[in-house]
Every structure is written in structure tokens, then in C-alpha cells.
Amino acid sequence: MPFQSPNHTQVPNDLFEMLPDMYAAELRVVLVVIRETLGFHRERVKMTVAEIMRRAGLSRQGVYDGAESAELHGLLKREYDSRGEIYWVVYWVDNDSLLSRQRFIGLKKKKERLSNESQETEPLAPYAGYITHD
């Protein structure tokens, strides 16, 4: 289905630079949170895991894995209120502490190594349903 009339959500350009090094679930979780925060000019948004599952097309474990990777890479932050409800925040950094792509890749490799050692979870395969243009 083609896109409808021009409407948009601003997405940080750095996200596009990180795409080759992101897990599919991580990207989906980050995009949903960006849409709900930056897309509506908010700093944070309260969303349940079930909402993110529905919006991102992920399983519960996929949301947990994607959120964990995004937090490890410094892209998102989860905050909890007194009732334990989750608030999602897109993480902005100043230039002095900017997460470089090289460090991002290093964190990803470290996570892969730890994951392979524990054999608990495998990295998610990239999404296979990309639109191709001839």
C-alpha cells in the first residue's frame, strides 16, 4: 500500500546510520517509541508492552529483546512510575557523550558474544518484508 498524503514524524538522522548494526526487533521498538514521542512532540510516553507488540508486530519476547538492545545502545530509556507502569523515553545525548557508531557496533558485538555464551537468545533475523523498487 502506498503512503498517504505527506505527513511525517521527525526521526534522528543517526538512526539511519545505525540501521546496518541494529536488530530487527530493536529497530521496530525504537520506531514505535519515536512515533509516539517525537511524532507528537512529547518527551516521554506511557505504553504497555502489549501496545508495542501490536504496533511493532513483535512477540512479547521480541519487545523485551528490542527494548533491551535499544537501552544498551543508549537509544531508549525505560522509566517506571510508583505503580510500575513503563514510560518510554527517546534518549538524547549531548555532543560530549555522543554514542559513536564504532562504540554502537562494539556494544552489539559484546551482546552477541554474551548471548552466544549463554545460549539464551539468538539475534533476531532482519525483517524479510522490505519493499524493493525496480
Buried (B, 14 or more C-beta within 10 A) or exposed (E): EEEEEEEEEEBBEBBEEBEEBBBBBBBBBBBBBBBBBBBEEEEBBEBEBEBBBEBBEBEEEBBBBBBBBBBBBBBBBBEEEEEEEBBBBBEEEEEEEEBEEEEBBEBBEEBEEEBEEEEEEEBBEEEEEEEEEE
